[in-house]
Amino acid sequence: MIATYPLPVYVQRFFTERLLTQMQASPNTIASYRDTFRLLLKYAEVETKLQPTDLHVAHIDADIIGRFLTFCEENRGNSARSRNTRLAAIRSFFKYVAGCEPQLLHHCQRVLAMPSKRYEKRVVDFLTRDEMEALLKAPDQSTWFGRRDRVLLLTMLQTGLRVSELIGLRATDVELGAGPHVRCMGKGRKERATPLRKDSQNALKWWLAQSGAASSQPLFATIRGTPLSRDAVERIVRKHASTAAQHSSTFRLKRVTPHVLRHTAAMQLLQSGVDRTIIALWLGHESVETTQVYIHADIELKEKAMALTKPVDAPGGRYRPGDELLSFLEAL
């Protein structure tokens, strides 16, 4: 019987054997999967009136997973993309279970057949050059926090690093000699180097001298010298975006997040004529197709394409075929 397969055994093995040992998944992936299963198990506890340790694989079927995903959207306010992320984690688990226990294959297939939810793909937000300048002027340069924040914002705008990559930087990851660049560990444990522009190079050189960080210490740290968290970086960006919005009318219309700064770096490269392949390498994208969203967002590129077309000089009006064409059609 399916009910004889205790769920805790497979959940623990999935995390320890599959994710940690076999796949060597990143800490971010582990945290995302962990959060999904915490929410799912708490929801199943309410639905089944059983403690998580008493649940069996049969209790977590496609029906309860469907209700759980609806609960995430309606009660927790998750977007369709977040819902799909939760479903991907659950699918990965049941794919593992199906490989371990062939007797559960039919049960797992029903879960694996659950479709992802379609969602509207909006044009990516990014900052114009004037908005970038307004953001960089926002931090108060008379304070330690303001000086740190300005260098942090400039680094994000020029390199396009993800938040996880930024907070993982150490002082030793900054190379200011010949060919200045920063090294980071990106998604999929892929290390990459991103070149530094002259202004970013000078700002980081000045910041390293100011902070006095040892080679193994975080490049951007708290006042106590500990690494910044994701939430801390988001608060920094939100704080200075709010200040910049007071001096820029267009800034008020945008919701500026750390990822918008990453989009801005990509758009700066695209508008400068850099090839999509180079942009994908710069940002650490797995596929060149991922950079397609920036082409859709670039209205200037579309305007240049439109300028190459010629206006139609023919007068307006309804098309009426000639007699010969009518005769041809009638003869068919």
Helices and strands as residue ranges (DSSP letters): G 2-4, H 7-13, I 14-22, H 27-48, G 52-54, G 57-59, H 62-74, H 80-100, G 102-104, H 105-112, H 129-137, H 144-159, H 163-167, G 171-173, E 174-175, E 181-185, G 187-189, E 191-195, H 198-211, H 230-245, G 251-253, H 258-271, H 276-283, G 288-291, H 292-297, H 299-307, H 323-331
